[in-house]
Amino acid sequence: MAGFSASAEPSALRVATSAPRGHVLHDFVEARVLPKIVGPIGPGNLQYAAMWKVAQRLTRKPVKFGTILPELLAASVDDEYYKDLVERVWAISDALNRELHDLADAGCPVIQMEEPQIHMVPVRGKTFGKLDTGDLVQLFNNTVKGLRDKTEIWCHTCWGNPSQQRIFRDVQSYRPTLAALSRVDTDAITFETCSSGTGDLEAIGETIKDKKIVIGVIDHHTLQVERPDQVADLIREALKYIPPDRLIISSDCGMGREGMSRRHATYKMVAMVLGTNIVRKELGLTEAECLAADPRFSLATAR
């Protein structure tokens, strides 16, 4: 991005949970090397549209593009230019909005905004000690302003995943901030409902009425691969509160953050599809293709 130094330097990641030396999260923070802000922020040479085109031309399936939100980026870097933290975060928001419009204009069908800190406020307090949930909703909506006229916008929420680790000792709840989250300008919102439990599903269904609801049915922290029947049970629980035409099945969060092999991640995704197909069949819906479970490709039947 324009406004950042050309070289990177070791810098404390302010948003990570503090951990003592010798803990994996301390290693995660200490190894963080980022450029610092030295001038006015702008899109610069991000090239989001070019990156999306490279991925999309390799598959006929639609490719979703994800990007960090301004408050996390603003909290992650040192700043020698902006005197006010709020001015810094709004400058990043405006710059990202311009870049995301280029991405949408290139044809990207879905853009996912990663990690708004809205649901973190009851746990950590106001972002930068100044931005409350209402301020963060305004910041989110400024970052995606005008984009829903061009593409589909998703808001991804989770409770952190550095090096496949849980940040909080206790399971957290979305309930205190669901009303605020319902005001973000998106088509879909994701929620952790596997690793964080299903206790918020009723409140989510009662509060989020005008958006698709994306629930996580596999845990991104553990190497234990979920069984399809476990996935199906979680989906059935969600369907008590969320209509099937607004329910989307996903993972809690990403599984590519150092701690998990591709093999484990692959079979978690397979379990997600097989478990969803159990419920699809019960509802009389078309089942999704799952090549990993297709008997045509079984080695036992190979000749």
Protein Blocks (a to p, Z undefined) as FASTA:
>chain_A
ZZiafbdcddddfkbccddehiaklmmmmmpccdddfbdcdfklnommmmmmmmmmmpcb
dcddddddfklmmmmpccfkbmbfklmmmmmmmmmmmmmmmmmmnopabdcdehiaklmm
mmnopehhlacfklmmmmmmmmmgoklmmmccdddddebjehhiafbfbdcdfklmmmmm
mmpccfbdcddfklnopklmmmmmmmmmmbccdddfbdfkbmbdcdfklmmmmmmmmmmm
mcfklcccddfbdckeojacfklmmmmmmmmmmmmmmmmmmnopacdddfklmmklgfkl
pZZ
